[in-house]
Structures are given as structure tokens and as C-alpha cells.
Amino acid sequence: MKDNNTSTLRSIGRCIVLCGVVLSLVGCGGHYPADPEGTLNRVSGGTIRAGISHEPPWTDISSGENTEENPGGIEVELLEDYAESIDAEVEWQAGGEEQLVGLLAEQELDVVVGGLTDKSPWESDAAITTSYAESKGIAGSTDKQVMATQMGENAFMMSLEEFLLNENVDQQLPEEMRP
């Protein structure tokens, strides 16, 4: 009889522990992906702070009518279209990649564009989006284009990635850039 009682108590104990684990997981379930700094909430209906480096045709801040305050290029159009989709404006800050990634890490910027590829040396300092386009690189290689966002701001990054992947950028590239 003792063996049956011990076995029953163990089964009840296991059920209680299992229920506790399940309830803990359910309690956390509604908040992923999350933005610890609230980036997606802040920029939606507000302003996306975007760092931009000069890398035509992806980004252009110094030719024709394009300036640091009013840039042009494929990624500029993409980011401005994304901003429009979340009722936001884009505020541009030009600089070199190292400077811009530093500002991203210090939470002074939300995203950095400038012809970055999936071989970016910045992946230890920034969150790199999923590749959203392929283009012909140096010596005929195939480059996979990405953008950089703040580390940990997963809801913002996923929202941006979803937009980029739905834009079919490969088809918008000039013929000479297609792999």
C-alpha cells in the first residue's frame, strides 16, 4: 500500500510542477517578439532615426539633388516606404559605418543603411536583418543586402524584415545589378 501511496504522491507532485511550468510559459507568451527599449511603439506614428552612409545605388547623399538631409537610393526609398506603412517619418543622419553603428549601439539611431551585406563586420555590434535582396558584387560575387538595427529590439526588426521581404527588391534592381 505504501508503494501505491508514494507513487500517487509523486504523480501529483509531477503534475503540480508541470502545471506551474506551463502557467509560467503562458504568462510570458504574449510579449514576444519584444522591444526592451520600445522601438517599434516609439517609431510607429513618430520618427525613425536612420543612419546613412554613402553607397550608391543603395544610398546616395552627395550626387544630383541627393543630400545628407534629403538622400536618395534604393534603401532610402525602402526605409521611407516602411516608415509610411507605420505612419512614421524618417530623420536621416549621415556618417561613416563605424560611427553610425556606434550610435546604433548607444541607442541614438534605430536603423543603419548603406549597402550593408550579410558579410557585415558589424554583427557583434548590431542586429543584422535577414537578407532582403541579392545583387552582383565585386568580381561577380553575389551580395545579400541587409540593414542594421539595435540589438534586442526584435519587434522593430521583425516588422522591418517583414516589410522588406514583401517588397520583392530583387525585381526592382537594375539589370546590371542582378546576379
Residue frames relative to the residue before (quaternion, step in Angstrom):
aa qw qx qy qz dx dy dz
M 1.0000 0.0000 0.0000 0.0000 0.00 0.00 0.00
K 0.6133 0.5578 -0.3472 0.4384 3.56 1.07 -0.79
D 0.6407 0.5380 -0.3303 0.4370 3.60 0.96 -0.83
N 0.6540 0.5015 -0.3164 0.4698 3.60 0.99 -0.80
N 0.6565 0.5031 -0.3132 0.4667 3.61 0.95 -0.86
T 0.6500 0.5081 -0.3147 0.4694 3.59 0.95 -0.87
S 0.6581 0.5084 -0.3030 0.4654 3.57 0.93 -0.90
T 0.6499 0.5115 -0.3101 0.4689 3.59 0.98 -0.84
L 0.6583 0.5042 -0.3099 0.4651 3.59 0.94 -0.87
R 0.6343 0.5180 -0.3282 0.4707 3.59 0.99 -0.78
S 0.6494 0.5159 -0.3127 0.4630 3.60 0.95 -0.87
I 0.6521 0.4978 -0.3105 0.4802 3.58 0.96 -0.85
G 0.6424 0.5284 -0.3161 0.4563 3.58 0.97 -0.85
R 0.6512 0.5098 -0.3080 0.4702 3.57 0.96 -0.87
C 0.6451 0.5200 -0.3177 0.4609 3.58 0.98 -0.84
I 0.6478 0.5144 -0.3183 0.4630 3.59 0.96 -0.84
V 0.6588 0.4922 -0.3088 0.4779 3.58 0.92 -0.89
L 0.6562 0.5123 -0.3109 0.4586 3.59 0.90 -0.90
C 0.6458 0.5089 -0.3186 0.4717 3.60 0.95 -0.83
G 0.6396 0.5287 -0.3233 0.4548 3.58 0.99 -0.79
V 0.6531 0.5033 -0.3085 0.4743 3.56 0.97 -0.88
V 0.6592 0.5075 -0.3103 0.4599 3.59 0.89 -0.93
L 0.6691 0.4926 -0.3055 0.4651 3.61 0.87 -0.86
S 0.6233 0.5311 -0.3391 0.4632 3.59 1.04 -0.70
L 0.6773 0.4872 -0.2901 0.4688 3.57 0.92 -0.88
V 0.6414 0.5136 -0.3258 0.4676 3.58 0.99 -0.80
G 0.6433 0.5389 -0.3186 0.4407 3.59 0.98 -0.77
C 0.7040 0.4361 -0.2588 0.4971 3.59 1.14 -0.57
G 0.5323 0.7264 -0.3550 0.2510 3.55 1.19 -0.53
G 0.7001 0.5152 -0.2944 0.3972 3.62 0.98 -0.60
H 0.7087 0.4979 -0.2509 0.4322 3.58 1.20 -0.12
Y 0.6195 0.5270 -0.3599 0.4572 3.59 1.13 0.45
P 0.5002 -0.2284 -0.8309 0.0853 1.58 -1.79 1.64
A 0.2813 -0.7794 0.5455 0.1258 3.53 -1.13 0.68
D 0.2476 -0.7106 0.6364 0.1696 3.50 -1.35 0.42
P 0.3222 -0.7722 0.5072 0.2065 3.64 -0.21 1.16
E 0.7398 0.3666 -0.2151 0.5215 3.60 1.10 -0.67
G 0.4852 -0.7161 0.4009 0.3018 3.61 1.27 0.11
T 0.1811 0.8409 -0.4980 0.1100 3.59 1.14 0.56
L 0.6871 0.4801 -0.3163 0.4442 3.63 0.69 -0.98
N 0.6571 0.4970 -0.3183 0.4689 3.60 0.93 -0.81
R 0.6743 0.5079 -0.2996 0.4445 3.60 0.95 -0.86
V 0.7338 0.4286 -0.2527 0.4627 3.59 0.88 -0.88
S 0.5817 0.5678 -0.3866 0.4357 3.61 1.10 -0.56
G 0.8142 0.1004 -0.1259 0.5579 3.54 -0.55 1.19
G 0.6970 0.4303 -0.2550 0.5138 3.58 1.29 0.15
T 0.6648 -0.4838 0.3924 0.4123 3.54 -0.93 -0.98
I 0.2593 -0.7162 0.6282 0.1586 3.54 -1.02 0.92
R 0.2425 -0.7563 0.5933 0.1311 3.57 -0.77 1.07
A 0.0212 -0.8462 0.5289 -0.0613 3.54 -0.28 1.32
G 0.2675 -0.7310 0.6081 0.1563 3.53 -0.96 0.95
I 0.0468 -0.8120 0.5818 -0.0083 3.55 -0.98 0.85
S 0.1021 -0.7515 0.6484 0.0657 3.55 -1.01 0.91
H 0.5566 -0.6375 0.4346 0.3081 3.54 -1.15 0.70
E 0.2531 0.7492 -0.5724 0.2168 3.59 -0.57 1.18
P 0.1079 -0.8277 0.5486 0.0486 3.60 0.40 1.22
P 0.6123 -0.1602 -0.7723 -0.0542 1.63 -2.08 1.34
W 0.4420 0.7119 -0.4483 0.3113 3.59 1.29 0.02
T 0.7822 -0.0321 0.0556 0.6197 3.56 0.96 -0.92
D 0.0224 -0.7979 0.6018 -0.0241 3.57 -0.99 0.84
I 0.0119 -0.8259 0.5625 -0.0380 3.56 -0.60 1.17
S 0.8009 0.3192 -0.1526 0.4832 3.59 1.19 0.07
S 0.6788 0.4437 -0.3452 0.4723 3.60 1.02 0.51
G 0.8148 0.1615 -0.1552 0.5348 3.53 -1.07 0.80
E 0.8028 -0.2246 0.2043 0.5132 3.54 -0.84 -1.01
N 0.5362 0.6458 -0.3965 0.3718 3.60 1.25 -0.15
T 0.0030 0.7837 -0.6191 0.0498 3.54 -0.91 1.04
E 0.6961 -0.4398 0.3429 0.4521 3.56 -1.29 0.05
E 0.7032 0.4475 -0.2615 0.4867 3.60 1.04 -0.74
N 0.7837 0.1770 -0.0724 0.5909 3.58 1.17 -0.62
P 0.0127 0.8576 -0.5133 0.0311 3.59 0.56 1.19
G 0.2462 -0.7374 0.6050 0.1720 3.51 -1.37 0.18
G 0.4434 0.6968 -0.5029 0.2547 3.53 -1.31 -0.04
I 0.7114 -0.4758 0.3273 0.4005 3.52 -1.32 0.39
E 0.7203 0.4382 -0.2632 0.4688 3.61 0.77 -1.00
V 0.5850 0.5578 -0.3723 0.4561 3.59 1.11 -0.58
E 0.6646 0.4927 -0.2999 0.4750 3.58 0.89 -0.92
L 0.6410 0.5273 -0.3261 0.4526 3.59 0.97 -0.86
L 0.7004 0.4664 -0.2816 0.4611 3.58 0.82 -0.98
E 0.6467 0.5017 -0.3269 0.4725 3.60 1.01 -0.69
D 0.6332 0.5053 -0.3297 0.4848 3.61 1.06 -0.68
Y 0.6232 0.5182 -0.3406 0.4766 3.59 1.03 -0.76
A 0.6422 0.5274 -0.3247 0.4518 3.58 0.89 -0.92
E 0.6443 0.5192 -0.3192 0.4620 3.57 0.93 -0.86
S 0.6535 0.5365 -0.3138 0.4320 3.59 1.01 -0.82
I 0.7482 0.3040 -0.2021 0.5540 3.61 1.20 -0.42
D 0.5089 -0.6897 0.3834 0.3440 3.55 1.30 0.54
A 0.4793 0.6561 -0.4337 0.3895 3.56 0.95 0.94
E 0.3594 -0.6678 0.6019 0.2502 3.52 -1.39 0.19
V 0.3158 -0.7221 0.5732 0.2243 3.58 -1.23 0.39
E 0.1443 -0.7474 0.6453 0.0651 3.54 -0.96 0.99
W 0.2268 -0.8204 0.5181 0.0848 3.56 -0.51 1.24
Q 0.0261 -0.7552 0.6545 0.0261 3.54 -1.19 0.72
A 0.2439 -0.8011 0.5360 0.1072 3.55 -0.51 1.22
G 0.2613 0.7500 -0.5843 0.1669 3.54 -1.20 0.60
G 0.6353 -0.4861 0.4178 0.4307 3.52 -1.32 -0.17
E 0.6750 -0.5162 0.3373 0.4052 3.57 -1.17 0.53
E 0.6610 0.5206 -0.3205 0.4351 3.60 0.83 -0.94
Q 0.6602 0.5007 -0.2985 0.4737 3.57 0.92 -0.92
L 0.6917 0.4907 -0.2842 0.4471 3.59 0.85 -0.97
V 0.6471 0.4945 -0.3257 0.4803 3.60 0.97 -0.77
G 0.6067 0.5405 -0.3490 0.4669 3.59 1.09 -0.64
L 0.6634 0.4865 -0.2981 0.4841 3.59 0.97 -0.83
L 0.6010 0.5460 -0.3448 0.4710 3.57 1.13 -0.65
A 0.6740 0.4966 -0.2834 0.4678 3.57 0.93 -0.94
E 0.6907 0.4461 -0.2612 0.5056 3.59 1.16 -0.64
Q 0.4584 -0.7184 0.4027 0.3340 3.59 1.36 0.18
E 0.4035 0.6931 -0.4851 0.3487 3.56 1.13 0.73
L 0.7441 0.2359 -0.1530 0.6061 3.58 1.31 -0.35
D 0.3983 -0.7131 0.5269 0.2349 3.57 -1.25 0.47
V 0.7953 0.0164 0.0444 0.6043 3.56 1.12 -0.73
V 0.1565 -0.7602 0.6225 0.1007 3.56 -1.22 0.59
V 0.0492 -0.7768 0.6278 0.0031 3.54 -1.02 0.96
G 0.3209 0.7444 -0.5457 0.2124 3.53 -1.20 0.48
G 0.7010 -0.4765 0.2792 0.4513 3.56 0.91 0.88
L 0.2684 0.7776 -0.5264 0.2148 3.61 1.13 0.55
T 0.1890 -0.7691 0.5992 0.1168 3.55 -1.14 0.67
D 0.6743 -0.4983 0.3602 0.4089 3.54 -1.31 0.20
K 0.6230 0.4991 -0.3471 0.4923 3.61 1.27 -0.02
S 0.2506 0.8147 -0.4857 0.1936 3.55 1.29 0.37
P 0.4071 -0.7115 0.5138 0.2532 3.59 -0.96 0.81
W 0.6133 0.6121 -0.3234 0.3804 3.60 1.27 -0.14
E 0.4275 0.7496 -0.4492 0.2314 3.62 1.18 -0.04
S 0.6240 0.4984 -0.3687 0.4757 3.63 1.17 -0.16
D 0.7214 0.4196 -0.2296 0.5008 3.60 1.28 -0.30
A 0.7851 0.1710 -0.0724 0.5909 3.59 1.24 -0.36
A 0.4658 -0.6193 0.5379 0.3319 3.54 -1.29 0.34
I 0.2267 -0.7847 0.5689 0.0956 3.56 -0.75 1.08
T 0.4296 -0.7145 0.4881 0.2584 3.58 -0.76 1.03
T 0.6286 -0.4642 0.4541 0.4280 3.49 -1.37 0.12
S 0.5584 -0.5926 0.4576 0.3573 3.56 -1.10 0.65
Y 0.1455 -0.8178 0.5545 0.0503 3.57 -0.83 0.99
A 0.7901 0.0995 -0.0818 0.5993 3.62 1.26 -0.05
E 0.2230 -0.7330 0.6226 0.1590 3.52 -1.27 0.48
S 0.0045 -0.7969 0.6037 -0.0225 3.54 -1.01 0.84
K 0.5870 -0.5602 0.4519 0.3707 3.52 -1.32 0.35
G 0.1980 -0.8017 0.5583 0.0799 3.54 -0.73 1.10
I 0.7670 -0.3163 0.2751 0.4858 3.49 -1.33 -0.34
A 0.8520 0.0902 -0.1046 0.5050 3.56 -1.06 0.86
G 0.6983 -0.5178 0.2728 0.4122 3.57 1.06 0.75
S 0.4255 0.6892 -0.4853 0.3294 3.61 1.20 0.16
T 0.3987 -0.6765 0.5530 0.2784 3.56 -1.28 0.24
D 0.1791 -0.7810 0.5935 0.0756 3.56 -0.72 1.13
K 0.2237 -0.7456 0.6132 0.1340 3.56 -1.11 0.75
Q 0.3226 -0.7929 0.4960 0.1452 3.55 -0.48 1.28
V 0.0099 -0.7776 0.6276 -0.0373 3.55 -1.10 0.88
M 0.2656 -0.6929 0.6292 0.2313 3.54 -1.37 0.05
A 0.3448 -0.7239 0.5550 0.2214 3.59 -1.23 0.36
T 0.0643 -0.7784 0.6241 0.0221 3.57 -1.06 0.84
Q 0.6719 -0.4597 0.3712 0.4465 3.56 -1.31 0.07
M 0.5140 -0.6267 0.4874 0.3248 3.56 -1.06 0.76
G 0.8140 0.2975 -0.2216 0.4470 3.55 -1.08 0.80
E 0.6218 0.5260 -0.3528 0.4606 3.61 1.20 -0.30
N 0.0395 -0.8881 0.4577 -0.0134 3.51 0.72 1.24
A 0.6268 0.5234 -0.3589 0.4521 3.62 0.98 -0.66
F 0.6417 0.5059 -0.3180 0.4807 3.59 0.98 -0.83
M 0.6826 0.4912 -0.2997 0.4505 3.57 0.81 -0.98
M 0.6679 0.4918 -0.3154 0.4612 3.61 0.90 -0.82
S 0.6212 0.5309 -0.3390 0.4662 3.59 1.04 -0.73
L 0.6609 0.4977 -0.2901 0.4810 3.58 0.94 -0.92
E 0.6615 0.5086 -0.3079 0.4571 3.60 0.89 -0.92
E 0.6360 0.5259 -0.3337 0.4556 3.58 0.91 -0.87
F 0.6468 0.5077 -0.3140 0.4747 3.58 0.95 -0.85
L 0.6848 0.5028 -0.2932 0.4385 3.60 0.77 -1.03
L 0.6841 0.4949 -0.2911 0.4498 3.57 0.91 -0.90
N 0.6703 0.4842 -0.2956 0.4784 3.59 1.16 -0.50
E 0.5958 0.6102 -0.3494 0.3881 3.60 1.25 -0.21
N 0.2664 -0.7979 0.5066 0.1892 3.62 1.22 -0.22
V 0.0205 0.8619 -0.5037 0.0549 3.54 0.89 1.06
D 0.5654 0.6130 -0.3915 0.3890 3.61 1.00 -0.71
Q 0.6965 0.4777 -0.2735 0.4603 3.59 0.96 -0.86
Q 0.6548 0.5160 -0.3058 0.4598 3.60 1.24 -0.39
L 0.5375 0.6464 -0.3970 0.3682 3.60 1.24 -0.29
P 0.5385 -0.5829 0.4826 0.3707 3.56 -1.12 0.59
E 0.6657 -0.5476 0.3437 0.3727 3.56 -1.10 0.77
E 0.6802 0.5096 -0.3003 0.4329 3.61 0.90 -0.89
M 0.6735 0.4786 -0.3019 0.4756 3.62 1.20 -0.31
R 0.5706 0.6130 -0.3880 0.3849 3.60 1.18 -0.32
P 0.4802 -0.6872 0.4647 0.2849 3.58 -0.92 0.91
